[in-house]
């Protein structure tokens, strides 16, 4: 990462003008009040604008603030817009929780309070960005789209005192995301989790401007979604999980409920049906999907690479057509994820032939293919998105294939296992988790640049970033949250904030300042020892 060298005088001038969060650390250092391990002076407390996470493009504290209290209303004018009204209602619900205030939502744009405005010509914000202005007469949130208004509301939540009524500082935030795709993945196949638990994660992610939830629905250990044309997949294939637990599955209505809930928070759901490997739950459910016509027993271990759909059988392609067809009908988003990783039991030529046909099915249903980066070794369909999960020790030839695919026009989602796999242990004392990609402490998870991560891949080829949480060793909400938080907040910043804002010293202080908010939401996060928690 490049280090920006500025003269002391210039830096202090920027500080005096109200520097953006990216310069917080530099400002405190220039004043001589920087706190380092073993230092003698405590760090100056961060102002509310300096604490924002993800770091915005620009934030300036200026003038007196707004008194947030019993008389505050949320105004969704000037004209009747049902979606803006829904954004206002949801923001009111989110702010009422800690404050206990009534926060009525009213039509019309005039008057004090919190004002939501759509301006299609708003400058500098793009499709998801916003402008937040706070002063004695109220707070105005302006965006081109309702999604931008929603993100503005999440920033406002961080400026409102944790305990409720109080003063929202005066100033202005202008913000927009760096990457279009900012995702987190949850694996409900290895251990089953309910829709309610996943909805909780959606709320936790959305408040930090994560806009995609990738749900890994099927694997060797379990099939988690009902399929009308193949009912035994869920009824039998869903009845197992790692360690021999009872498993479970979602009905179609439960899946629809999740999709709708996420959509109201501007989070797209990307479902994954992994194939041709990671399919033992399907093979155990239907003998006809096996080349020998014999169904294997259900599997409750954690080994990978041993299962494969029968590439030579036409029945296999009827299966994927019907399964993906039903899934496409349930999923309004543009993407269907078809896995494609660790298909060690499928010969290379068979793998390529299978993925050709699977990708064609996705296209017929009007969706865009997403697959793990092993698809680069086959024939990615036009427009297919590759999700890279390699790491520092990934063979150069494998990386080169991914780079070639990116140069050929295939967007990349970056999920390096030694940076963003949330199931990797923080340290040797971490009880849940694995360590095959190495230990991933909070600083390592954050301290890398997605726009320059793979040599030869320009930032323009990076669709975004995603933090997967595999659940071989994660069976409870407490373990889930311990492994995800606080590292998923680093993912949020990597996906949203400008490259110049990515600085561990600044980020670690802002992350520490999120502690009271995480506590207030009863999130069981890992208190990393190198983060100055509030």
Secondary structure by P-SEA (a helix, b strand, c coil): cbbbbbcaaaaaaaaaacccccaaaaaaaaaccccccccccccccccccccccccccbbbbbcccccccccbbbbccccccaaaaaaaaaaaaaaacccccccccccccccccbbbbbbccccccccccbbbbbcccbbbbbcccaaaaaaaaaaaaaacccccccccccbbbbbbbcccccbbbbbcccccccaaaaaaaaaaaaaacccbbbbbcccccccccccccccccccccccccccccccccccaaaaaaaaaaaaaacbbbbbbbccccccaaaaaaccccccccccccccccccccccccccccaaaaaaaaaaaaaaaaacccccccccccccccccaaaaaaaaaaaaaaaaaacbbbbbcccccccccccbbbbbbcccccccaaaaaaaaaaaaabbbbbbbccccccccccccccccccccccccccccccccccccccccccccccccbbbbbbbccccccaaaaaaaaaaaaaaaaaaaccccccccaaaaaaaaaaaaaaaaaaccccccccccccc
